Amino acid sequence: EVVPTLISLQALLLRDKQQQENKQHQQQERDSSGDVLLLQRSPRTLVDKATGLFSTIAQTMCDKGLQLQVATLGSLPPKEQFSLVRGASIIIAVHGAELTNMLFLNPKSAVIEVTLRYGWCCDPVPEFAQGYQTKKQCDTSCKPYHKADFANLAHALGHTYFYFDPSYIEPPTDKNPISREKVFVDSKGLATLAQVVLGMVNKTTPRTRNNVKYDEALGTQRKI
């Protein structure tokens, strides 16, 4: 009768040790994750409207006190993609396939999509408009702006969805209206929206981190 008791005690000690290790691992994941996950891509690269740089957008978010992670998900293995998205409260990205990763967000997270509505001509883009901005209106044979894919997906998943219109987008390079090289945004406006949305998601004041600088090489923040 003594042996089973010893075995049970050992099992309990082992279970407690595993639980403690799991808690430490989860805490490490939380510490290394960001409230805001800002997704990079190319083409359709997000850049600041004044500097033409992506790093300006990231630094502006850091200046707002947001805990930021930057990633190009297509270059990462699936496990890392899942971990990054799961650790975020908000993902921000320009319209594109990367936004399907919202499937991995925790319930009741938020999505901010930078739209491609600026300078939208029609779909497909006629030859006269390829490589140029045009004010010519769509005729009955083409579609006006109709990119609601990710808004619908976010609502279906129970996430809060917001859109952010760019200040300018380079003209389409071919007949596909989303074939754009750079998308220029107001960094301060986007950072402010992210800050407000984070407060809504967390139901508390967003965590602030002072004296933080965006490290372009690391794609994250570092203290200065």
Buried (B, 14 or more C-beta within 10 A) or exposed (E): EEEEEEEEEEEEEEEEEEEEEEEEEEEEEEEEBBBBBBBBBEBBBBBBBEEEBBBBBBBBBBBBBBBBBBBEBEEEEEEEBBBBBBBBBBBBBBBBEBBEBBEBBEEEBBBBBBBBBBBBBBBBBBEEBBEEEBEEEBEEEEEEBEBEBBBEBBEEBEBBBBBBEBBEBBBBEEEEBBBBBBBBBBBBBBBBBBBEBBEEBBEEEBEEBEEBEBBEEEBBBEEE
